[in-house]
Amino acid sequence: MPVTITSLFTPANFINGSWSFEGDGTFNTVIDKYHGTELARIPHATEVQMEEVIAAAYASREVLRRMSAGERSEKLEALAALLVDHEEELAMLIVKEGGKPIGYAKGEIARCITTVRTAAAEALRFTGESVAIDYGAGAGKTAFTKRFPIGVIAAITPFNFPLNLVLHKVAPAMAVGCPVVLKPAPQAPLSALALARFMEEIGWPKGAFHVMLCGIPVAEKLVKDERIAMLSFTGSDKVGWHLKSICGKKKVALELGGNASVIIDEGVDLAAAAKTVAMGANLYAGQTCISTQRIYVVKSAFAAFRDQLAKEYAALKAGDPNDASVVVGPIIDKGHFERISTWVDEAVKDGAKVLAGGKAIDASRNIHGATLLGDVKSDMKVNCAEVFGPVAILEEVADFKAAIARVNDSTYGLQAGVYTDSVAHMKLAHEELEVGGIIINNVPGFRVDSMPYGGVKDSGLGREGLKYAMEEMTEPRLIVY
């Protein structure tokens, strides 16, 4: 019997424990990103509805505060069990609403299960710390902290991981007892609505979780409201920094974009590195914030790596994301597809050399070929801005130190990959690279859901990863006696 996705979600906003089909008269239409067919129409919420949501979430703080860590952990385990039960349907839903290749979508659901189970475990062991004050004026005294939930979390999430990046905000909030008002990406909100159904099923307290599709003015009401204790945003740097500027005194965590780099040192397995780098630059059409975009190769290895990488690019398959062999599926919408094509064309016109791809494969379905560019100037958009598409640049550098300098020559600093067999170079990369994470002998797109994840410079503020997000969502309270 074929698996269906329509039973997973309700095409409505989830407000104070109920589904609302009313709105401002306009709708958010969600389409299948490959076939172009309509999947759902969800009403845009009104300012009055947002006020109801904020008030309900604020009131639910006391309910969550009275839940024990054990109770919160049990609810998370129940949520993980539902994700397991619906693993196949959820993956299919992500393929349709996000255009993500099926293998990668299945990987996302597996990660979702890990995310929630890790949160369940962390809920049981998350605590404060003993504070050493038994000296000087503190002699003979004892001090320790206990961590308390800060309050309502406003969570705004992107399309590219429509369930796991939602859970990276919701699961830690559940673990520590913070209510959540979630605004998912308009391009791919159905996985978040499926999550709301699951939250109903596990009996999460009414009013402690909401999902809202709304226009910008209503969303800004959520961001500005003083009853919201924290804004947790994942998305573009432009939007993220704007929201920070208007959100007032509340706590802010921003997981933003990047133009992530890879360094290829001499002496490494170039064939193996080329295979991984080609995949890291083009999986899901490069639509991740840690997709490989800038590749720096030391001079002695450059020619051999360039030729090997071009071969790997030629082997990548583009097309229908339902095909398990496809790596490059559709760009999320026509606007982004046209922007990517324009940036590539501008670079080529200004002297960049096409080493692979360079053109649209199927403009009607927003599929752009995996593209590798050489002879790129530093001020070209494909180099200095975030492409968020299947485009990477390849550059020869004199040596390892020069490669580090090129990586750091960016307004972004999320993660970087470093291929090297030298312990000295590994240590140098750790000391000198201006990024949130350095991945040795792998691409910057590597992420395990429990690790601290976040960037510096224009790539954001704060860290996600279950324990680290839980720290962001709580405040330590000290007692001395």
Steps between C-alpha positions, in 0.01 A plus 500: 500500500654838401606739773301825514595831658164680519410349838815644657397865508199730528507801262437752778675692774542324834381753757467426870445129449249535215513518121391832353388522136425872539743774412542836333352384169832422335664160481841334500505258208744211522600326177681180409841639409558257213154447353364849569169369634324648801548315829310729739359849560540633852336823620724784607437579866377840614653730759211411735584131466866571569401685815298195609800277435747715693263530795439125509869418471585747777234350729625145435838575660364405843364169371836406353686620808309250713592207274787289628803428285380141486162602362658721235737219402211252469314737267811532284537122487136474393566756225803303381284186481251681275782615273613139469143385424465757220858502374420411139206739459695788654789445258257506208345820632842668512571391142176659383497824696875560500619334179761312704636178342338197665822356641583831667140535623519159665824610659326808638231291668765273651666812637165624634464182703852543636431864582189420702650200677807703593275773641315236704829381649631853560179593684594247769860612550483874430575695815699785650845489655679523831678832542834505685481786753645338814786750536546865598167665574322179396683272742269239651221565248346283232366623166340339198276593212176356371387573145149632438312537166505857373146498359339508158718425198416656163639252246538593132631226274611456135385267223811289454459277806128550554478256792846456651576872529156544656585226749834664578291776658194310621672195656737694730215734593292198599792355694535811721132604511475800268183564293556545124330708234625369168493681167621248240624586152210581266654286223499184714279523812322165480755304702456752782123453482556125518704563815205690648282193442757289684512749788124461534536124503765491774293734716741794517327768710247715317637842418865397532552444125360691204565502124420820314512590130476878469612808314799712597309758715345224711831318528667821615236531775623164627863611485439834674265387777650536849337176619732310267817416692716384210512515121657194338540560127656292226514655155670771297741744657307798364173397665666375818687821576188704419294299749769546764482876446126512575457235769583714804664359812419133447765236459594421139652196331575536129606212276569676172670442169848452367724436202669200656850402396710187458881493508679222309853452631778306328539130577130415545299244303387732220258255341314438825501871585367595156209258531397639839551863399289459185220357710545762773463783248195364322289278725147640513611741227732672748209632705659475842685770689809276535503385138853512357530820296870596502774242435865592558769257385873533568706542184667158497163320504293742292513358147439141605216596735338729240488218244369249753235739626377571146453124449298474820282792393430330168375193685242688711139441402238775492124471466205348685562498878288186527780316316742357757797560268436876465725743687395832344125557514297817450587838648231595751331762279529690173640814664799318650552299181520818292731666755744207490499494121561876488793482743666226294445689176641820653812320618562337161445830320757660730765237430423193712567166331238223502668177612174305527130571444424869478151475359141422590399140435122543521383858548135392512577300817764742639785251464846650458802292406777433753742782422871540570671829416868596477681830455247667729560851630458572870214746451286270284174401672574130447800551728419768756124445547304189591386327179275244672504296183709237316792736433858491630824676415844338474820695571869415514696634801872506567493301824292403803539836674382677185193273496414600856526865403261446208246321720511786750455758225122489540227676692375152598639240739283193551700181434801401290635169376873426506657205318846445641727222627707748701434527874674837496265626229196362685606692813571813295153481344342474844696801624461726197176427311230754588205261499274327750619151412790333316434158346819303437517283186139569415284775353353786708153348456574235762274536803406271787190626677647502851808707415514877558405659170516866408714769348686826544500828310191524275424131550322555827485501879474218752514124454253225424543130571277362773690574823629830363154616393367400843761726657387786274137441605567506874647735761717392793372598844761505778448403864760562770479376858 
